[in-house]
């Protein structure tokens, strides 16, 4: 189990390192058009990539957390029902 966690950590570090290299290569200024912004807003491409990645990670983390909590609650309820149905010794 510890080797699996170590490999996962290594994989995440490699992905972040590659992302850092890609972000460092994309330092050009680009025009950013979105609903809340001034039409002439400009930002570095690396900032846009980092913010997009961060927002995507945060969104997926929130979805996963809600899903995991829901499953844990369902499991706790099922265990309570099982304890009520099984005769005590």
N, C-alpha and C positions, 0 to 999 in steps of 0.2 A: 504494500500500500504506500509506503514512503517513497519508493522508486517512482511510482505513478505520479505522485505529487511533485517530485523533483523534476520529472520530465515535463509535466505541465508548466511548471514555473520556468523552466528553460525555454520551452516553446513560446511562452508569453514574452519573455525577455527578448528573444530573437525577433518576434513580430514587432515589438516596440522599437528595437534597434533599426530594423528595416524601415519602419515608419518614420523614425527620426532622420534617416538618410534621405528618404523621399521628400520629407518636409523641408530639409535643408536645401535640396535642389530646386524647390519651387518657391523662390523668394521674389517672384515677379509681382508687381502690383496689378490687380485685376479690379474691374468695376463690379460692384455688388449691387444687385437689384432684388429686393424683396419687399414685402408689403409695408413694413414699418420704417424702412430706411429712406434717407434722402436719395433721389435718383442718381446723384453724382458721387455716392460713397465709394471709396476705394479701400482695399485692404490687401495684405500680402496673401498669396495663395497658400502658404504654409499655415497661416492663421485660420483661413477658411477650412482647410483640411482638418486641422486639429479640433476646431469647434464642431465641425460636422461629425467627426469620429467620436468626440466626447458626448455629444447629444445622442447619437445612436447608441453608444454604450450605456448611457444613463437610462434611456428609454427601455432598452432590452433588460437591464438590471431590474428596473421597477416591475416590468411585466413578469419576469421570472420570480421575483420575490412574492408578488401577489399570488402567482400560481402555486408556489411552494407552500405558502401559508395556508392556502385553501386546501391543498392536499393533506397537510398535517392536521388541520381541523377535521377533515373527513375521516382520517385515520383514527384520531382520538375518539370521535363519536362512534365509529365502528367497534373500537376496542371496548368502550363503555357498554355498548349493546351486547357484545360477546360476553362480558363479565356478568351481565344481568341474566343472560340465558344459560350460562353454565352453572351447574350446581356447585356450591361451595363445599369444601371438604371438612 
